[in-house]
Amino acid sequence: MKFTASKINQFVMLKLPSAWLCGVRVKAIDNTECEVGVTHRWINQNPFRSMYFAVQAMAAELSTGALVMSKIQQEGKQISMLVAQNKSVFKKKATGKIRFKCYDGQKITEAVQKTIQTGQGQTCWMTSIGTNSDGVEVSVFEFEWTVKLKS
């Protein structure tokens, strides 16, 4: 099965319903990058009339996690994945249409290949940058993904 935006969105609807209800959707994915969009609405706002930080985190994590899932699926091996740590910086109120983009597909490719070659778990920091429709950065998220062969 090829990973496509629509197939990932079906997965989100079934397995991550809170993200789906908040409007988190994959817009594009390929071997090196993934773009996830979410629009500020009543259901995902905080009391200050901007997007709640957890909704931004869901969208940002999906932009990195979809790349991880894609690499694991391409290898055809039983590999587990888990977020070990995350960091975030909020720079501007998130209102309107927000896009989270991750360009770290090559990093996770190397980590997955190394865990297959060595049998040892690997970690990989991946970054997702959120921008508004004017191209202004609203937040930056970093996720430390761990991958290891299932025994």
N, C-alpha and C positions, 0 to 999 in steps of 0.2 A: 504494500500500500504506500503510495506517495503521499507525503505530508502536504496538504494544501490548506489555505486559510479556511475554506468552508468545512473541511473535515475537522480541523482543530476547533472551530466554533461549535460544531456538533458535540464534540467531546466536552467543551466548556459547559454547554447547556445541560448535558447529562451528569457530569461529574463535579462541576463547580457552579452550582446554580446561583449562588450569591453573586459571583462575578457576572454571570449572564444577566441577572436581574438589574444589576447596576450599569449594564450597557458596555461591558468590556468585550471587544471584538478584535480578532486578528484581521489585519488588513492585507498583509503580504508577508510571505516567508520564502526564503531560498536557502542555499547552503551556508551563506555567510551572515545574513541579517534577517531580522524579523521586526515588523511594525505592528503595534497594537494601538487601537484607538478607543477613546471613551469620551462621551460628551457630558459636561456638567448639567445635571438635572436635579429635580427635587429629591428623587430617590437616593442620590449619592452625594448630597451636599452636607456640609457641617453647619453649625449655627451662625457662621460668619459669611454665609452665602458664597462659599467656594467649595471645590470638590474635597471630600473627606480624604484624609491622608491614606487610609486603608484601601480606598478604591484605587488611588494612584499606585499603591504598592501592589495590588492585584494585577493591574495592567502591566506594570513594569516587570513583575515576576514572570508573567506569561510571556513577555517578549524574550526573556532569557530561557525560560523553561521549555518553550516550544522548540527552540534550537537544540536543547539537550535531548528532548524526546526524539526529535528528528534524527540526530546523530546515532542514538542508541538503536533506533529502528533500522537505520541504514546498515549497521553492523550485523544485525541478526543474532546478537548474543543476549543472554539473560544478564542485564546490567541494572543495578538499582541506582536511583538518583535521589538526592536529598539536599535541601538548602541547609547549610551549616550555620551561616551568619548572613546578616545583611546590614547595610548602612544606607542612610539617605540624607539628602540635603534639599531643603525647600527654599526656593529663591523668589517666588512670586505666587500670588493667588492663582489657583487653577480654576479658570472659568472658560466656558465655551468648549470648543473641540480640542482635546489634548491627544497628542500622538507620542507614544513611547517607542523609541527605536534602540535596538541592540545590534551592534555590528561585530559581535565576538564569536561568530560561528567557527572560525579557525581555531580559537583557543579551546573550545570544547571538543573539536575534532581531535586535537592533539591529546587532550586528557583522556578521551575515550580510547583512542588507539594505544596509549601508554598503559592504561589499566588492562587492556586485552593482552598486550605483550608481556607485562610483568606479573599480572595476577594481583597486583597491589592496588588498593584504592587510590584515587587521585582527587585533587581539589582544583578548582578553577574559579577565579573571580571574573564575573561578567557584569558589564555596566549597561544600564538602560537610561536614556536621556528623554525626559518629557518636555515637549514644547507646545506652545499654544498655536493658534491659527496664524498669528503674526510672526511665528518663528522664534519667539522669546522662550528661553529655557525657564520652566517653572519648577522642575525638580530633577534630581539625579539620584538614581538608586544603584547600589552595587550588591550583588548576591554572590556568596561563595557556594558553589555547587560541589557536591561530592558525588563521585561515580565509583562503583566497584562491581566486580563480577559477583553474581549470586552463586552461592555454593549449593 
